[in-house]
Amino acid sequence: MHNPFEILEARLNSIENLILDLKKPSIQFAPKDNPEPFLTVDGVASLLDIAKPTVYTKHSKGELPGGYKRGKRLYFDRETILNWIKEGHQKSKVEIEADAEAFLNSKK
């Protein structure tokens, strides 16, 4: 008959290996060598984790930089969006106009 401690040790080793396998990322994503320079609305929405209508709204209000309209399509510069994310908050069109008006009023 087998030694019960050997059976327990084998099972514990098996469990330990399973746990170590779970800790490792299951899928390794290789970064693209040359990503597309422009993003569509879908790409921006997935990058920012927001809905497509929110992308259109933010673009129309001037809150989202780097938008270019070509025909019926709207494209965004990838680097501009990534820099905007890194910078944090960029003033909206309304905030810029309010700052400009406050500056002009202070000069009177």
C-alpha positions as a Markdown table, in Angstrom:
| # | Residue | x | y | z |
|---|---|---|---|---|
| 1 | Met | 0.0 | 0.0 | 0.0 |
| 2 | His | 1.1 | 3.6 | -0.7 |
| 3 | Asn | 2.3 | 5.9 | 1.9 |
| 4 | Pro | -0.6 | 8.4 | 2.6 |
| 5 | Phe | 1.8 | 11.2 | 3.2 |
| 6 | Glu | 3.3 | 10.8 | -0.3 |
| 7 | Ile | -0.2 | 11.0 | -1.8 |
| 8 | Leu | -0.9 | 14.2 | 0.2 |
| 9 | Glu | 2.4 | 15.7 | -0.8 |
| 10 | Ala | 1.8 | 14.9 | -4.5 |
| 11 | Arg | -1.7 | 16.5 | -4.3 |
| 12 | Leu | -0.3 | 19.5 | -2.5 |
| 13 | Asn | 2.3 | 19.9 | -5.2 |
| 14 | Ser | -0.4 | 19.6 | -7.8 |
| 15 | Ile | -2.5 | 22.3 | -6.2 |
| 16 | Glu | 0.5 | 24.6 | -5.8 |
| 17 | Asn | 1.3 | 24.2 | -9.5 |
| 18 | Leu | -2.3 | 25.0 | -10.4 |
| 19 | Ile | -2.2 | 28.2 | -8.2 |
| 20 | Leu | 1.1 | 29.3 | -9.8 |
| 21 | Asp | -0.4 | 28.8 | -13.2 |
| 22 | Leu | -3.4 | 30.9 | -12.3 |
| 23 | Lys | -1.1 | 33.7 | -11.2 |
| 24 | Lys | 0.6 | 33.9 | -14.6 |
| 25 | Pro | -1.2 | 35.9 | -17.3 |
| 26 | Ser | -3.0 | 33.4 | -19.5 |
| 27 | Ile | -2.7 | 35.4 | -22.7 |
| 28 | Gln | 0.4 | 37.4 | -23.6 |
| 29 | Phe | -0.4 | 40.3 | -25.8 |
| 30 | Ala | 2.4 | 41.4 | -28.1 |
| 31 | Pro | 2.4 | 45.2 | -28.7 |
| 32 | Lys | 1.9 | 46.2 | -32.3 |
| 33 | Asp | 5.2 | 47.5 | -33.8 |
| 34 | Asn | 3.4 | 50.1 | -35.8 |
| 35 | Pro | -0.1 | 51.0 | -34.5 |
| 36 | Glu | -2.4 | 53.0 | -36.7 |
| 37 | Pro | -1.8 | 56.7 | -36.4 |
| 38 | Phe | -5.5 | 57.5 | -36.4 |
| 39 | Leu | -8.4 | 56.1 | -34.4 |
| 40 | Thr | -12.0 | 55.9 | -35.4 |
| 41 | Val | -14.8 | 56.8 | -33.0 |
| 42 | Asp | -15.0 | 53.1 | -32.0 |
| 43 | Gly | -11.2 | 53.1 | -31.3 |
| 44 | Val | -11.5 | 56.2 | -29.1 |
| 45 | Ala | -14.5 | 54.8 | -27.3 |
| 46 | Ser | -12.7 | 51.6 | -26.5 |
| 47 | Leu | -9.5 | 53.4 | -25.5 |
| 48 | Leu | -11.3 | 55.8 | -23.1 |
| 49 | Asp | -13.9 | 53.1 | -22.1 |
| 50 | Ile | -16.8 | 55.4 | -22.9 |
| 51 | Ala | -19.8 | 55.0 | -25.2 |
| 52 | Lys | -19.7 | 56.1 | -28.9 |
| 53 | Pro | -22.3 | 58.9 | -28.4 |
| 54 | Thr | -20.1 | 60.3 | -25.6 |
| 55 | Val | -17.2 | 60.5 | -28.0 |
| 56 | Tyr | -19.4 | 62.5 | -30.4 |
| 57 | Thr | -20.7 | 64.7 | -27.6 |
| 58 | Lys | -17.2 | 65.5 | -26.2 |
| 59 | His | -15.9 | 66.2 | -29.7 |
| 60 | Ser | -18.8 | 68.6 | -30.5 |
| 61 | Lys | -18.2 | 70.4 | -27.2 |
| 62 | Gly | -14.5 | 70.7 | -27.9 |
| 63 | Glu | -13.6 | 68.6 | -24.9 |
| 64 | Leu | -11.8 | 65.9 | -26.9 |
| 65 | Pro | -8.7 | 67.0 | -28.8 |
| 66 | Gly | -7.4 | 65.8 | -32.2 |
| 67 | Gly | -10.6 | 65.2 | -34.1 |
| 68 | Tyr | -10.7 | 65.4 | -37.9 |
| 69 | Lys | -13.8 | 65.0 | -40.0 |
| 70 | Arg | -13.4 | 63.3 | -43.4 |
| 71 | Gly | -16.7 | 63.0 | -45.1 |
| 72 | Lys | -19.1 | 61.3 | -42.7 |
| 73 | Arg | -16.3 | 59.8 | -40.7 |
| 74 | Leu | -14.5 | 61.2 | -37.6 |
| 75 | Tyr | -10.9 | 60.4 | -36.9 |
| 76 | Phe | -8.7 | 61.2 | -34.0 |
| 77 | Asp | -4.9 | 61.4 | -33.8 |
| 78 | Arg | -3.8 | 58.5 | -31.6 |
| 79 | Glu | -0.8 | 60.4 | -30.1 |
| 80 | Thr | -3.0 | 63.5 | -29.3 |
| 81 | Ile | -5.5 | 61.3 | -27.5 |
| 82 | Leu | -2.7 | 59.5 | -25.5 |
| 83 | Asn | -1.1 | 62.8 | -24.6 |
| 84 | Trp | -4.4 | 64.1 | -23.5 |
| 85 | Ile | -4.9 | 61.1 | -21.2 |
| 86 | Lys | -1.4 | 61.6 | -19.8 |
| 87 | Glu | -1.9 | 65.3 | -19.2 |
| 88 | Gly | -5.1 | 64.7 | -17.3 |
| 89 | His | -7.6 | 67.5 | -17.7 |
| 90 | Gln | -7.5 | 69.8 | -20.7 |
| 91 | Lys | -9.6 | 72.9 | -20.6 |
| 92 | Ser | -12.8 | 72.7 | -22.5 |
| 93 | Lys | -13.9 | 75.3 | -25.1 |
| 94 | Val | -16.3 | 76.8 | -22.5 |
| 95 | Glu | -13.5 | 77.1 | -19.9 |
| 96 | Ile | -11.1 | 78.7 | -22.4 |
| 97 | Glu | -13.7 | 81.2 | -23.4 |
| 98 | Ala | -14.5 | 82.0 | -19.7 |
| 99 | Asp | -10.7 | 82.5 | -19.0 |
| 100 | Ala | -10.4 | 84.8 | -22.1 |
| 101 | Glu | -13.4 | 86.8 | -21.1 |
| 102 | Ala | -12.1 | 87.2 | -17.5 |
| 103 | Phe | -8.7 | 88.3 | -18.9 |
| 104 | Leu | -10.3 | 90.9 | -21.2 |
| 105 | Asn | -12.4 | 92.2 | -18.3 |
| 106 | Ser | -9.4 | 92.5 | -16.1 |
| 107 | Lys | -7.7 | 94.7 | -18.7 |
| 108 | Lys | -10.5 | 97.3 | -18.8 |
